[in-house]
Amino acid sequence: MSNVDDINSLLNDKLFQVIGSTPASIAESLRKIDLKGRKAEGAQIFSIAVFAAAVNKATLENFLAEPRFGKVRPLITAALSIQGRSNMTALTLLGHCFLATELSSKVTFTAEFRKKMGQDHLWAGSLESGSLSDKQRGILKEKKRVTDEDDAKALGNGFLKLVGINTNTMTVREAEFFGMGNTNEPTAPAASSASDRPPATGPVTPTRSSTAAGKAPAMSPTARSDVRNVRVATSRTDSIEVPEDVVAYRRNALGQSETDILLSIERNGLDTFITNTRNLMVRDPTGEKTRNAGSVAR
C-alpha cells in the first residue's frame, strides 16, 4: 500500500467534514440500525427526512419531538445524529434523495414542496424557477453540485426497498449501499447508456481466474489469506490491490466491465467494495439473481 493509500484510509471516512454528508455515508449510517422490512419505521423516517429538507433545524426538532415519533426517535439518534442532536445535514440530504423517488409524487407534502422548488427533485433542473429564497436556492445548488444524482436515487430507492415500502428488487448499486444481495424476485433491468459512463482509467491486471464463467463459489465476506491480490489502476491513485476472487466474481459472475469495477471501488471505497462483493458471493454465488435484477452501475 502506498503512502497516498495510507493517507486516504485515515481521512476518507471524515470527508463529510469538508463536503458534508453523502448518499454513501448516510447509507452507511442507516446500516447501523435494523430497518429491513420495517415499513412503519421506514414511513416515519421518510416523513421526517422530507420535512427536514423543507424547514429549519428548530422546526424539525419540534416535529421530531412529537409523541407519534416516540418509537423512531431512538433510530434517528442511533443513525442520524451528532452528539445526541439530529444531523440536519444528513436528514436534509436524505429528504432530497426521497424527493427523487416515484413515491414522492403520491405524497401531498412532497408534491407541494416540489412546486416550491420548481422541479421534481434537486437534480431535475437548475433551481431557477419556483419560490425558493435566494439563500435557499444557493444552499440547494451547492448540495446538488457535490452530490451524485445516481447515488442519491440509489439511496432513496434502496431505502424504500429495504423497509419494504417498495417491493421491487434492489439494483446492484442499491444493494452495495446497504450491504445486501438481491434477494427478491427480479424486476426488469434498469436502462443504462454507455455514454453516461466515464472511460476506464486503467485496466484490471489480467490474471488466470480459477472461477468458471458464470459461476462463483460461496465465500466468507471476511478477508481471505488464501486469495492473492491483483493490481487495479484507478483515477485517484496509481493502483490498488484487490483480491483476485473479488475481481473474478465481478467480471465472471456479474458480467461487469473494468469500468464498472473501478467505479464501484471509487464510489464505495476498497474495504466496503470487498465486503459488499463477498456478501453477494454468499447470497448469490452464481450471480444470476443480481444479473437478472439489472443495475444502473453495469
Backbone hydrogen bonds, N-H to C=O, Kabsch-Sander energy under -0.5 kcal/mol:
donor,donor_aa,acceptor,acceptor_aa,energy
6,D,2,S,-2.1
7,I,3,N,-2.4
8,N,4,V,-2.8
9,S,5,D,-2.5
10,L,6,D,-1.1
10,L,7,I,-0.5
11,L,7,I,-1.5
12,N,8,N,-2.9
14,K,11,L,-2.3
15,L,12,N,-1.4
17,Q,14,K,-1.9
18,V,15,L,-2.0
19,I,15,L,-2.6
20,G,16,F,-1.6
26,I,22,T,-2.5
27,A,23,P,-2.5
28,E,24,A,-2.2
29,S,25,S,-1.9
30,L,26,I,-2.6
31,R,27,A,-1.5
32,K,29,S,-1.7
33,I,30,L,-1.4
35,L,33,I,-1.0
37,G,162,L,-2.5
38,R,35,L,-2.2
39,K,37,G,-1.4
42,G,38,R,-2.4
43,A,39,K,-2.8
44,Q,40,A,-1.8
45,I,41,E,-2.6
46,F,42,G,-2.5
47,S,43,A,-2.2
48,I,44,Q,-2.7
49,A,45,I,-2.6
50,V,46,F,-2.4
51,F,47,S,-1.8
52,A,48,I,-2.3
53,A,49,A,-1.8
54,A,50,V,-0.6
54,A,51,F,-1.2
55,V,51,F,-1.0
60,L,56,N,-2.1
61,E,57,K,-2.8
62,N,58,A,-1.9
63,F,59,T,-2.0
64,L,60,L,-3.1
65,A,61,E,-1.5
66,E,63,F,-1.4
69,F,66,E,-2.1
70,G,67,P,-2.1
73,R,69,F,-2.0
75,L,72,V,-0.5
76,I,72,V,-2.1
77,T,73,R,-2.7
78,A,74,P,-2.2
79,A,75,L,-2.1
80,L,76,I,-2.8
82,I,85,R,-3.2
85,R,82,I,-1.8
87,N,80,L,-2.6
88,M,86,S,-1.5
91,L,87,N,-2.7
92,T,88,M,-2.7
93,L,89,T,-2.1
94,L,90,A,-2.6
95,G,91,L,-2.4
96,H,92,T,-2.0
97,C,93,L,-2.2
98,F,94,L,-2.2
99,L,95,G,-1.8
100,A,96,H,-0.7
100,A,97,C,-0.6
101,T,98,F,-2.0
104,S,101,T,-0.9
105,S,102,E,-1.5
106,K,103,L,-2.0
107,V,104,S,-0.8
108,T,106,K,-0.5
111,A,107,V,-2.4
112,E,108,T,-2.2
113,F,109,F,-2.2
114,R,110,T,-2.4
115,K,111,A,-1.4
116,K,112,E,-1.8
117,M,113,F,-2.2
118,G,114,R,-1.7
119,Q,114,R,-1.4
124,A,121,H,-1.8
131,S,116,K,-2.4
132,L,116,K,-0.5
137,R,133,S,-2.8
138,G,134,D,-2.2
139,I,135,K,-2.2
140,L,136,Q,-2.5
141,K,137,R,-2.3
142,E,138,G,-1.8
143,K,139,I,-2.2
144,K,140,L,-2.6
145,R,141,K,-2.2
146,V,142,E,-1.7
147,T,143,K,-0.5
147,T,144,K,-0.9
152,A,148,D,-2.2
153,K,149,E,-2.5
154,A,150,D,-2.2
155,L,151,D,-2.3
156,G,152,A,-2.5
157,N,153,K,-2.7
158,G,154,A,-1.9
159,F,155,L,-2.4
160,L,156,G,-1.7
161,K,157,N,-1.8
162,L,158,G,-2.6
163,V,159,F,-2.3
164,G,160,L,-0.7
165,I,160,L,-1.3
166,N,160,L,-2.3
167,T,165,I,-0.6
172,V,294,G,-0.7
175,A,171,T,-2.7
176,E,172,V,-2.5
177,F,173,R,-2.2
178,F,174,E,-1.7
179,G,176,E,-0.9
180,M,175,A,-2.9
183,T,181,G,-1.0
196,D,193,S,-1.8
197,R,194,A,-1.3
205,T,231,R,-1.9
209,S,207,T,-0.9
212,A,210,S,-0.5
214,G,252,N,-0.7
215,K,212,A,-2.1
227,V,224,R,-0.9
228,R,226,D,-0.5
230,V,242,V,-3.0
232,V,240,I,-3.2
233,A,203,P,-0.9
234,T,237,T,-1.0
240,I,232,V,-2.4
242,V,230,V,-3.1
242,V,240,I,-0.5
244,E,228,R,-3.0
246,V,243,P,-0.5
247,V,243,P,-1.9
248,A,244,E,-2.8
249,Y,245,D,-2.1
250,R,246,V,-2.2
251,R,247,V,-2.4
252,N,248,A,-3.2
253,A,248,A,-0.7
253,A,249,Y,-1.1
254,L,249,Y,-2.0
256,Q,250,R,-2.7
261,I,257,S,-2.0
262,L,258,E,-2.4
263,L,259,T,-2.8
264,S,260,D,-2.2
265,I,261,I,-2.2
266,E,262,L,-2.5
267,R,263,L,-2.3
268,N,264,S,-2.4
269,G,265,I,-2.4
273,F,269,G,-2.4
274,I,270,L,-2.5
275,T,271,D,-2.4
276,N,272,T,-3.1
277,T,273,F,-2.2
278,R,274,I,-2.5
279,N,275,T,-2.1
280,L,276,N,-2.1
281,M,277,T,-2.1
282,V,278,R,-1.5
283,R,279,N,-2.4
284,D,280,L,-3.1
287,G,284,D,-1.1
291,R,287,G,-2.5
292,N,288,E,-2.6
293,A,289,K,-1.8
294,G,290,T,-0.9
294,G,291,R,-0.6
298,R,295,S,-0.9
